Amino acid sequence: RRLGTGFMFLRTAYRYSLLPQYFVGILRAKGTLRPPERQALFGPWERIYGASQELLPYLEGGRWGQGLEGFCPHLELYTQFAANAERSRTTLQEQLKKNKRFRRFVRLQEGRPEFGGLQLQDLLPLPLQRLQQYENLAIALAENTGPNSPDHEQLTSRWFLRQGWLLVVPPQGEPRPRMFFLFSDALLMAKPRPPLHLLQSGTFACQALYPMAECQLHRVFGHSGGPCGGLLSLSFPHEKLLLMSTDQEELSHWHHSLTLAS
């Protein structure tokens, strides 16, 4: 899985280079867009691309841990990019509508054979899609790195393994959906904050942090691979969690990751 994940990341690197190579730099040189409009359209795209390019040699050389460790300080750029996403879409629509030079330039670039039918609007959100690949890289690294690997030293502290929704089954009442974040040494349970929260809408509030060194993990049911999901039991010294999923494959992934952490 580790090699497959890295290969997929490297294979998509070419498409990732299209926007900086054929749009950002040329538009700056030609002056087709004023600096405020160009910044609104692309945000921190160039810096994100630069950070990705710094990571590539580490992936190509098999030094994933060292590469991802150096890449982490750049993650703030993705927060800035996400905050600018709606403004970017609006700016693109406005400029295509009223700026003839820009519209003609975009059509010319999109017609290049390198784009394979892709449009500028397809390329703009690539950094957010790329984030999922970074998550997959981190998971593959954590789950498939042995003690003899040169990356093992980077795994000796806390590492993120998996995140996702699971149903918490209480002693009484209905199961409650909760978001879980699994690290190499701890399991964090959180619930979403209200959508109307003024400052923190879309974020999660931590409810509990469980040390995985004290966890006894059992699969209660869901061994057969059928369509009915399954149930996991996690016993800690002062609490017991019953976690359910209706997706059998997802439950198996969680069981595998929890086994690695416990």
Secondary structure, DSSP 4 states (H G I P E B T S, - for coil): -HHHHHHHHHHTHHHHHHHIIIIIHHHHHHT-S-HHHHHHHHTTHHHHHHHHHHHHHHHHTT-HHHHHHHHGGGGHHHHHHHHTHHHHHHHHHHHHHH-HHHHHHHHHHHTSGGGTT--HHHHTTHHHHHHHHHHHHHHHHHHS--TTSTTGGGGSS--EEEEEEEEE--SSS--EEEEEEEESSEEEEEEEPPTT-TTTTT-EEEEEEEEGGG-EEEEEE--S--TT-EEEEEEETTEEEEEEES-HHHHHHHHHHHHHH-
